[in-house]
Amino acid sequence: MRDITVFGRYTYLVTEIVWGLVAALLLRRANALRKAAVTIVALYPIAYVWDRYTLAVGVFDIKLRTGVDIAGIPLEEHLFMAVVPGLVVGMHETIFGDESDEATAPSKPSAHR
């Protein structure tokens, strides 16, 4: 596997941008940007509290980051909290998009009388 630490303190940021672009492409292809946005907004507060706690107690020690903190956590973590659900929704909608839309669509009235 290729060593990506060549980006130094920008390593985490670069990986989030790359995977964020993958997520954005999948979401656009599946026409699921709105679904992802709703999911991210719903999950973000929980993820933020969880992340803030785990960083405070030392579960993670992120060395390859920019050092920019926003609201008490690294910039890269904020991106991570959007990229991961974006990838999940993007993959799901790319694979099952038409199926899940058909399963949840209201049934059409019968043409028979």
MODELLER restraints for C-alpha pairs under 7 A, 6 or more apart:
rsr = mdl.restraints
at = mdl.atoms
rsr.add(forms.Gaussian(group=physical.xy_distance, feature=features.Distance(at['CA:4:A'], at['CA:11:A']), mean=6.74, stdev=0.5))
rsr.add(forms.Gaussian(group=physical.xy_distance, feature=features.Distance(at['CA:5:A'], at['CA:11:A']), mean=5.83, stdev=0.5))
rsr.add(forms.Gaussian(group=physical.xy_distance, feature=features.Distance(at['CA:8:A'], at['CA:64:A']), mean=5.97, stdev=0.5))
rsr.add(forms.Gaussian(group=physical.xy_distance, feature=features.Distance(at['CA:9:A'], at['CA:64:A']), mean=4.34, stdev=0.5))
rsr.add(forms.Gaussian(group=physical.xy_distance, feature=features.Distance(at['CA:9:A'], at['CA:65:A']), mean=4.48, stdev=0.5))
rsr.add(forms.Gaussian(group=physical.xy_distance, feature=features.Distance(at['CA:9:A'], at['CA:66:A']), mean=5.14, stdev=0.5))
rsr.add(forms.Gaussian(group=physical.xy_distance, feature=features.Distance(at['CA:10:A'], at['CA:64:A']), mean=6.35, stdev=0.5))
rsr.add(forms.Gaussian(group=physical.xy_distance, feature=features.Distance(at['CA:10:A'], at['CA:65:A']), mean=5.39, stdev=0.5))
rsr.add(forms.Gaussian(group=physical.xy_distance, feature=features.Distance(at['CA:10:A'], at['CA:66:A']), mean=5.51, stdev=0.5))
rsr.add(forms.Gaussian(group=physical.xy_distance, feature=features.Distance(at['CA:11:A'], at['CA:64:A']), mean=5.55, stdev=0.5))
rsr.add(forms.Gaussian(group=physical.xy_distance, feature=features.Distance(at['CA:11:A'], at['CA:65:A']), mean=6.34, stdev=0.5))
rsr.add(forms.Gaussian(group=physical.xy_distance, feature=features.Distance(at['CA:12:A'], at['CA:64:A']), mean=5.92, stdev=0.5))
rsr.add(forms.Gaussian(group=physical.xy_distance, feature=features.Distance(at['CA:12:A'], at['CA:65:A']), mean=5.45, stdev=0.5))
rsr.add(forms.Gaussian(group=physical.xy_distance, feature=features.Distance(at['CA:12:A'], at['CA:76:A']), mean=6.39, stdev=0.5))
rsr.add(forms.Gaussian(group=physical.xy_distance, feature=features.Distance(at['CA:13:A'], at['CA:65:A']), mean=6.65, stdev=0.5))
rsr.add(forms.Gaussian(group=physical.xy_distance, feature=features.Distance(at['CA:13:A'], at['CA:76:A']), mean=5.51, stdev=0.5))
rsr.add(forms.Gaussian(group=physical.xy_distance, feature=features.Distance(at['CA:16:A'], at['CA:76:A']), mean=6.97, stdev=0.5))
rsr.add(forms.Gaussian(group=physical.xy_distance, feature=features.Distance(at['CA:16:A'], at['CA:79:A']), mean=6.45, stdev=0.5))
rsr.add(forms.Gaussian(group=physical.xy_distance, feature=features.Distance(at['CA:16:A'], at['CA:80:A']), mean=6.32, stdev=0.5))
rsr.add(forms.Gaussian(group=physical.xy_distance, feature=features.Distance(at['CA:16:A'], at['CA:83:A']), mean=6.96, stdev=0.5))
rsr.add(forms.Gaussian(group=physical.xy_distance, feature=features.Distance(at['CA:19:A'], at['CA:83:A']), mean=6.83, stdev=0.5))
rsr.add(forms.Gaussian(group=physical.xy_distance, feature=features.Distance(at['CA:20:A'], at['CA:83:A']), mean=5.18, stdev=0.5))
rsr.add(forms.Gaussian(group=physical.xy_distance, feature=features.Distance(at['CA:23:A'], at['CA:83:A']), mean=6.72, stdev=0.5))
rsr.add(forms.Gaussian(group=physical.xy_distance, feature=features.Distance(at['CA:23:A'], at['CA:86:A']), mean=5.52, stdev=0.5))
rsr.add(forms.Gaussian(group=physical.xy_distance, feature=features.Distance(at['CA:23:A'], at['CA:87:A']), mean=4.58, stdev=0.5))
rsr.add(forms.Gaussian(group=physical.xy_distance, feature=features.Distance(at['CA:23:A'], at['CA:90:A']), mean=5.89, stdev=0.5))
rsr.add(forms.Gaussian(group=physical.xy_distance, feature=features.Distance(at['CA:26:A'], at['CA:90:A']), mean=4.91, stdev=0.5))
rsr.add(forms.Gaussian(group=physical.xy_distance, feature=features.Distance(at['CA:26:A'], at['CA:91:A']), mean=6.67, stdev=0.5))
rsr.add(forms.Gaussian(group=physical.xy_distance, feature=features.Distance(at['CA:26:A'], at['CA:94:A']), mean=6.58, stdev=0.5))
rsr.add(forms.Gaussian(group=physical.xy_distance, feature=features.Distance(at['CA:27:A'], at['CA:33:A']), mean=5.28, stdev=0.5))
rsr.add(forms.Gaussian(group=physical.xy_distance, feature=features.Distance(at['CA:27:A'], at['CA:90:A']), mean=4.59, stdev=0.5))
rsr.add(forms.Gaussian(group=physical.xy_distance, feature=features.Distance(at['CA:30:A'], at['CA:90:A']), mean=6.98, stdev=0.5))
rsr.add(forms.Gaussian(group=physical.xy_distance, feature=features.Distance(at['CA:30:A'], at['CA:93:A']), mean=5.78, stdev=0.5))
rsr.add(forms.Gaussian(group=physical.xy_distance, feature=features.Distance(at['CA:30:A'], at['CA:94:A']), mean=5.27, stdev=0.5))
rsr.add(forms.Gaussian(group=physical.xy_distance, feature=features.Distance(at['CA:30:A'], at['CA:97:A']), mean=6.81, stdev=0.5))
rsr.add(forms.Gaussian(group=physical.xy_distance, feature=features.Distance(at['CA:32:A'], at['CA:90:A']), mean=6.93, stdev=0.5))
rsr.add(forms.Gaussian(group=physical.xy_distance, feature=features.Distance(at['CA:32:A'], at['CA:93:A']), mean=6.83, stdev=0.5))
rsr.add(forms.Gaussian(group=physical.xy_distance, feature=features.Distance(at['CA:36:A'], at['CA:86:A']), mean=5.48, stdev=0.5))
rsr.add(forms.Gaussian(group=physical.xy_distance, feature=features.Distance(at['CA:36:A'], at['CA:89:A']), mean=5.87, stdev=0.5))
rsr.add(forms.Gaussian(group=physical.xy_distance, feature=features.Distance(at['CA:40:A'], at['CA:82:A']), mean=5.81, stdev=0.5))
rsr.add(forms.Gaussian(group=physical.xy_distance, feature=features.Distance(at['CA:40:A'], at['CA:85:A']), mean=6.22, stdev=0.5))
rsr.add(forms.Gaussian(group=physical.xy_distance, feature=features.Distance(at['CA:44:A'], at['CA:81:A']), mean=6.44, stdev=0.5))
rsr.add(forms.Gaussian(group=physical.xy_distance, feature=features.Distance(at['CA:47:A'], at['CA:81:A']), mean=6.54, stdev=0.5))
rsr.add(forms.Gaussian(group=physical.xy_distance, feature=features.Distance(at['CA:52:A'], at['CA:73:A']), mean=6.25, stdev=0.5))
rsr.add(forms.Gaussian(group=physical.xy_distance, feature=features.Distance(at['CA:54:A'], at['CA:60:A']), mean=6.70, stdev=0.5))
rsr.add(forms.Gaussian(group=physical.xy_distance, feature=features.Distance(at['CA:67:A'], at['CA:74:A']), mean=6.70, stdev=0.5))
rsr.add(forms.Gaussian(group=physical.xy_distance, feature=features.Distance(at['CA:68:A'], at['CA:74:A']), mean=5.77, stdev=0.5))
rsr.add(forms.Gaussian(group=physical.xy_distance, feature=features.Distance(at['CA:68:A'], at['CA:75:A']), mean=5.73, stdev=0.5))
rsr.add(forms.Gaussian(group=physical.xy_distance, feature=features.Distance(at['CA:69:A'], at['CA:75:A']), mean=5.41, stdev=0.5))
